[in-house]
Amino acid sequence: MKKYLFAALCVLLIPFFLTAGGSQEAAGITEDGVTLVMWDQFYRGEENTIMEKIVREYEQQNAGVTIQRDAKTLDDLKLVLQMSVQAGTGPDIMQLNQGEADMGAFVKSDLIANLNEQAVSLGWEDRLTKANLKSMGYKGDYYGVSVTGEVVGFFYNKALFQELGLTIPSTLEELEVLLAKVKDAGYTPINFGNLDGWTGIHEWSSLQHVMTTRSELDDMMSGKSGAFWSVPANKASADKLVSWVEKGYFTKDFSAIGYDDSATVFYQGDSALMLTGNWLQGEIDANAPFDAGFFLLPAPAASQENLKAVGGPGIPFVINKSTKHMDEAVAFLDLLTQEKTAVKWAESAMLPALPISESSVPNSGELFRDIMKCYKQVNENNGIGYFIDWITPTFYDTSSASVQELMAQDIDSDTFVKNLQTDYNDFY
């Protein structure tokens, strides 16, 4: 950005910072008690309502403490957050995206509080699991807690399963038998479009997750120096994906189909499965003329302990390291980790970051209950994984392009893992 443009931007943002709580109010200096300033990105209808309920509950439980909440779009939040925190006018509590570009920058600038001790003393490790908490933090340390979660698995067409006499597979080998049966019956086994690039990351990474050990996967996402992306399991999962392409298990001409269009194709009922995240559930409920279910991509029979799933928590809430009210801010984050808070999200069919039993929300639909059950299962196995594209600032571009080339059979698995390892090495 040219210098004069940057200066103009700063002039425009100064009034915003001063009105977004003000320096005294951001410090919690009020006549009536403590004020915590919070910025989050839950500005949409139902999620905004839920956050307001959580804030009011916290204020009722903590007399004399008020939360001044400002909900922004994610783009607006990213634009002003780091500059305001560095300037001393930022919030006490904020939502901050994981990964190098956001949380990594804040940690390196010593702007947010490390919550390792609080996570142990308050029981967050027990409630959310260590793997989940690490996904809310940075390089193995705990920096925040999330309220919503995401998990990638197979949505499946129950009517087609019944027609073909199929059951949910419990091993990767059983899944491959199922894919062959669907193909032989004249249907598309896996509905898929990879024009957008990011969808292919999920196809490969889901296989990668169940074909690697927990320690192998954690090493790949650790930021430590090492040839972690070149492990044989990553090459084997790339070979497996290519074999599915060669056998015709994916939608024909998938490279030319976008994600939204592929979802529309799935609703037509001619494909058995669609591998994607729980975020598509509402659209499936609204548009699919058949009943749909959800299950996780299973691990190989010989390594059931490798059951893991792509996913993790949503954007976590973190605490400004310079807040004058650390105890009050930690107490708010503690409320976010509790089951009663998780139930509030689940009652609106939004997957909570805290794994809860589907019986906790008895009035929910069957598809959402499937998703909650799978999410709880993989967390109990310490198997919640990662969205691998955030490990370096350029990893999304590298991995999406490489998966596209791999599935188009323009590169082999050796080149594929070399591309990922090179990107990792270049940054770390």
Secondary structure as GFF3:
##gff-version 3
##sequence-region A 1 428
A	DSSP	alpha_helix	3	19	.	.	.	ID=ss1
A	DSSP	alpha_helix	23	26	.	.	.	ID=ss2
A	DSSP	beta_strand	34	40	.	.	.	ID=ss3
A	DSSP	alpha_helix	45	61	.	.	.	ID=ss4
A	DSSP	beta_strand	65	71	.	.	.	ID=ss5
A	DSSP	alpha_helix	74	87	.	.	.	ID=ss6
A	DSSP	beta_strand	93	95	.	.	.	ID=ss7
A	DSSP	pi_helix	100	104	.	.	.	ID=ss8
A	DSSP	alpha_helix	105	108	.	.	.	ID=ss9
A	DSSP	alpha_helix	116	121	.	.	.	ID=ss10
A	DSSP	alpha_helix	124	128	.	.	.	ID=ss11
A	DSSP	alpha_helix	130	135	.	.	.	ID=ss12
A	DSSP	beta_strand	144	145	.	.	.	ID=ss13
A	DSSP	beta_strand	149	157	.	.	.	ID=ss14
A	DSSP	alpha_helix	158	164	.	.	.	ID=ss15
A	DSSP	alpha_helix	172	184	.	.	.	ID=ss16
A	DSSP	beta_strand	188	191	.	.	.	ID=ss17
A	DSSP	alpha_helix	198	211	.	.	.	ID=ss18
A	DSSP	alpha_helix	214	220	.	.	.	ID=ss19
A	DSSP	three_ten_helix	228	230	.	.	.	ID=ss20
A	DSSP	alpha_helix	232	246	.	.	.	ID=ss21
A	DSSP	three_ten_helix	254	256	.	.	.	ID=ss22
A	DSSP	alpha_helix	259	267	.	.	.	ID=ss23
A	DSSP	beta_strand	271	277	.	.	.	ID=ss24
A	DSSP	three_ten_helix	278	280	.	.	.	ID=ss25
A	DSSP	alpha_helix	281	287	.	.	.	ID=ss26
A	DSSP	beta_strand	292	295	.	.	.	ID=ss27
A	DSSP	three_ten_helix	301	306	.	.	.	ID=ss28
A	DSSP	beta_strand	311	313	.	.	.	ID=ss29
A	DSSP	beta_strand	317	319	.	.	.	ID=ss30
A	DSSP	alpha_helix	326	336	.	.	.	ID=ss31
A	DSSP	alpha_helix	339	346	.	.	.	ID=ss32
A	DSSP	three_ten_helix	358	360	.	.	.	ID=ss33
A	DSSP	alpha_helix	366	380	.	.	.	ID=ss34
A	DSSP	three_ten_helix	388	390	.	.	.	ID=ss35
A	DSSP	alpha_helix	395	407	.	.	.	ID=ss36
A	DSSP	alpha_helix	413	427	.	.	.	ID=ss37
###
